[in-house]
Amino acid sequence: MSDRLFFAHPTACVDEPCTIGAGTQVWHFSHVMRDAILGERCILGQNVFIASGVRIGNNVKIQNNVSVYTGVELQDDVFCGPSCVFTNVTNPRSQIARRHQYQRTLVRRGATIGANATIVCGATLGRYAFIAAGAVVRGDVPDYALMAGVPAARKGWMSRHGHHLTVTDAEGRMVCPESGWRYSEIEPGVLRCLDWPEDRPLESTG
């Protein structure tokens, strides 16, 4: 649409009113419902559905055939792989209306959700978490966690740059092979990056 700061393919449906940031692209047969909020520089692939009231941050990439339902919030830099699934009710029945029972699902900054993964409603996915393809997440996920399986369990840690953290330095800290940034468990099940300013205030002082 030439009169707008975002691009919508002619086959896309964008209901008014909604908010879509500059540089966002809405591709073939996708549908953005009224009162949805999308940030800047997002990409919605083919056949993506964004429900009313959904909030999506900046630089979010949603691949083909994904529905983001009311109650779901995606923060900046989230990646949703093809055909991944969100829910917003834990016990749906066709003949019983449960619209007043929608649960919140929060996907924090930088998280990746693999193709065909399912995120059961009510969960919070931590920053830069990595959900493997086909995994079924039924609860909260820590920052940087690598989750796989049905039900999903933590199989390790992933760096902010998307690498499985296995290499350690002389002091036993995990090192990202791409960035060289160091990571350490400040307590069991809690990983922090020692070289990323966003993490430094969260480090243990003990």
C-alpha positions in Angstrom: 0.0 0.0 0.0 1.9 3.0 -1.3 0.3 5.5 1.1 1.5 3.6 4.2 4.8 3.2 5.9 4.4 -0.6 5.9 3.9 -3.0 3.0 0.8 -5.3 2.7 0.5 -7.6 -0.3 -2.8 -7.2 -2.3 -4.0 -10.5 -1.0 -3.4 -9.6 2.7 -6.3 -8.4 4.9 -5.5 -5.6 7.4 -8.5 -4.6 9.5 -8.8 -1.1 10.9 -8.0 0.2 13.4 -4.7 -1.5 14.1 -1.1 -0.3 14.5 1.7 -1.5 12.1 5.1 0.0 12.4 7.3 1.4 9.6 9.1 -1.2 7.4 6.8 -4.1 8.4 5.8 -6.5 5.6 2.6 -8.4 5.5 2.7 -11.1 2.8 0.3 -13.3 0.8 -3.1 -14.2 2.4 -2.1 -13.0 5.8 -4.7 -11.4 8.1 -4.1 -8.7 10.8 -7.2 -8.1 12.9 -8.3 -4.8 14.4 -6.6 -3.6 17.6 -3.5 -5.6 16.9 -0.2 -3.8 17.5 2.8 -4.7 15.3 6.2 -2.9 15.7 8.7 -1.8 13.0 10.6 -4.0 10.5 8.5 -7.2 11.1 7.9 -9.8 8.5 4.7 -11.8 8.3 5.1 -14.7 5.8 2.3 -16.3 3.9 -1.0 -17.2 5.6 -0.1 -15.6 9.0 -3.0 -14.7 11.3 -2.7 -12.0 14.0 -5.6 -11.9 16.3 -7.2 -8.8 17.9 -5.3 -7.4 20.8 -2.0 -9.2 20.0 1.1 -7.2 20.7 4.2 -7.8 18.6 7.5 -5.9 19.0 10.1 -4.7 16.5 12.0 -6.9 14.1 9.8 -10.0 14.6 9.8 -12.6 11.9 6.8 -15.0 11.6 7.1 -17.7 9.0 4.3 -19.2 6.9 1.1 -20.7 8.4 1.4 -19.3 12.0 -1.6 -18.0 14.0 -0.9 -15.7 16.9 -4.0 -15.7 19.1 -5.3 -13.2 21.6 -3.3 -13.3 24.8 0.0 -13.9 23.1 2.7 -11.2 23.2 6.0 -11.4 21.2 8.7 -9.0 22.2 11.4 -7.6 19.9 13.5 -9.9 17.7 11.4 -13.0 18.2 11.5 -15.7 15.4 8.6 -18.0 14.8 9.2 -20.9 12.5 6.8 -22.3 9.9 3.6 -23.8 11.3 4.5 -23.3 15.0 1.4 -23.3 17.2 0.2 -21.0 19.9 -2.9 -21.7 22.1 -4.8 -19.4 24.5 -7.1 -21.9 26.3 -6.0 -25.1 28.1 -9.3 -27.0 27.9 -11.1 -26.0 24.7 -14.5 -27.4 23.9 -16.4 -26.5 20.7 -19.8 -26.1 22.4 -18.5 -24.1 25.4 -17.3 -20.5 25.0 -14.1 -19.7 26.9 -13.2 -16.3 25.6 -13.1 -15.0 29.1 -10.6 -17.6 30.0 -7.8 -16.7 27.6 -4.4 -17.1 29.2 -1.4 -14.9 28.6 1.7 -16.3 26.7 4.8 -14.1 26.7 7.7 -14.7 24.3 10.6 -12.5 25.5 13.2 -10.7 23.4 15.2 -12.7 20.9 13.6 -16.1 21.4 13.4 -18.6 18.6 10.5 -21.1 18.1 11.2 -23.9 15.6 8.9 -25.2 12.9 5.8 -27.1 14.1 6.6 -26.5 17.8 3.6 -26.0 20.1 3.6 -23.4 22.9 0.8 -24.2 25.4 -0.8 -21.1 26.8 0.2 -19.6 30.1 4.0 -20.0 29.5 6.7 -17.4 29.4 9.6 -18.1 27.1 12.8 -16.4 28.3 15.1 -14.1 26.4 17.0 -15.9 23.6 15.5 -19.2 24.4 15.6 -21.7 21.5 12.6 -24.1 21.1 13.5 -27.0 18.8 11.3 -28.0 15.9 8.4 -30.1 17.0 8.8 -29.5 20.7 5.8 -29.1 23.0 6.4 -26.4 25.6 4.1 -26.7 28.6 5.6 -24.3 31.1 8.0 -21.4 31.6 11.4 -21.5 29.8 14.6 -19.9 31.2 16.7 -17.3 29.3 19.0 -18.9 26.7 17.5 -22.4 27.3 17.6 -25.0 24.5 14.3 -26.9 24.7 13.5 -30.1 22.8 11.1 -33.1 23.0 7.5 -33.9 23.9 7.1 -32.6 26.4 10.0 -30.2 26.0 12.9 -30.4 28.4 16.1 -28.3 28.6 18.8 -30.0 26.6 21.5 -27.3 27.1 22.0 -23.6 26.5 22.1 -21.4 23.4 24.0 -18.2 23.0 22.4 -14.9 22.0 23.9 -15.5 18.5 22.1 -18.9 18.2 24.9 -21.4 19.0 24.8 -24.4 21.3 27.1 -23.6 24.2 29.5 -26.5 24.7 33.0 -25.0 24.5 34.4 -23.8 27.8 37.4 -21.5 28.6 40.1 -22.1 31.1 37.8 -20.9 33.9 35.0 -23.2 32.9 32.8 -20.6 31.3 30.9 -21.4 28.1 32.0 -19.4 25.1 29.9 -18.6 21.9 32.0 -19.7 18.9 30.7 -16.8 16.8 30.9 -13.8 19.1 33.4 -15.0 21.7 31.0 -13.8 24.4 31.3 -15.8 27.7 28.3 -17.3 29.5 28.1 -18.7 33.1 25.4 -20.3 35.3 25.2 -17.9 38.1 23.0 -20.4 39.9 21.6 -23.8 38.8 19.3 -23.3 35.8 20.1 -19.6 35.4 22.5 -18.6 32.6 23.9 -15.1 32.1 26.2 -13.6 29.5 29.2 -12.0 31.1 29.9 -9.8 28.0 26.4 -8.5 27.2 25.4 -5.3 29.1 21.8 -6.3 29.2 22.7 -9.2 31.5 25.3 -7.5 33.8 22.8 -6.0 36.2 21.2 -9.5 36.6 24.5 -11.2 37.7 24.9 -12.5 41.2 27.0 -10.4 43.4 27.9 -13.3 45.6 
